Amino acid sequence: MVPLFFSLGNLLQLMVIRDSEAHLDGQSILTKTFSIFGDMALRDPRQSKSKEGTLHLERINDPEYYGFLTFQEPGKGFTYTDD
């Protein structure tokens, strides 16, 4: 996945990676999740390659991992889950 980069003020740089989707039974997916990491490589997209392998582990031990966002059906809201 292509990472998205955000700046919150001048101090916090974030990299957001969309988690992969699985269409197991042909139903459309109504929930999308995005993992959030600190952007330590200053917008270098190559840093996401090492992060993508850990996205679905039960416990992520990466010190740059901040949690994930879950978006429900379009327009229905979202939640943030910290690690």
N, C-alpha and C positions, 0 to 999 in steps of 0.2 A: 504494500500500500504506500501511497505517496503521503509523507507527513505534512501536517499543517503547522505553521509557526505563528506564535502570538507573543506580543509584548504587553505585559501589564505594568504600566508605569515605566520607569527606567530601570527598575531593579529585577523584575521577574520575567525571564524568558522561558516560554513553554513550547514543547513539541507535542502535538496531538496526532495519534495514529488510530485510524479507524480499524476496529477489529473485523476480521473476516466474517462473511455471512455464510450460512449453510441452509440450503433449501432441501431438506430431507424428504418432505412429503409433498412437494410442489406448492405449498401454501406460500403466500407472500409474507415476508418478514415485517412485522409491525414494530419491532424494537431494534434499535441500533446502538452499539456501544463504541466509545472512543476512549482509548487509554491516554493518560496525560503523564508526560515526563518533563523534567527540567531540561532545557536546551543548553547543554554545556559546550556544544561544538559550534555555537553561533550560526544557526541556520544551515548547517551542512547536512543535506539529506542522507548521506552515507551512514550517519549515526543511527538512523532508524533500523537499519538491517540487523544490528545486534539486539535490538529491543523486540523485534517482531517475533522472535522465537520464544519469548517468555510471556506473551500476552495472555495466554489462557491457563497459566499455572495457578494452582490453588493459592499459593503464597509467592509473591514476587519480592525478591530480596534486593532488587536494584535500588540504591539510595536515591536515584533520580526519579523514581516512580512516585507520582502524587495521587494515584487513584484513577477512577474512570467516570465518564458521563454516560448515562443511559437515557436515550430519547425514546419516548413512547410513540404511538401513532402520531403522524404529523399534526401539530397543533394541540396535542394533549398534554404536553409538559415533559420535564426531564428531571433526573435526580443525579446528584453527585455522590459517589461513594469513595471515601478516602481509604487509604491503606493502613 
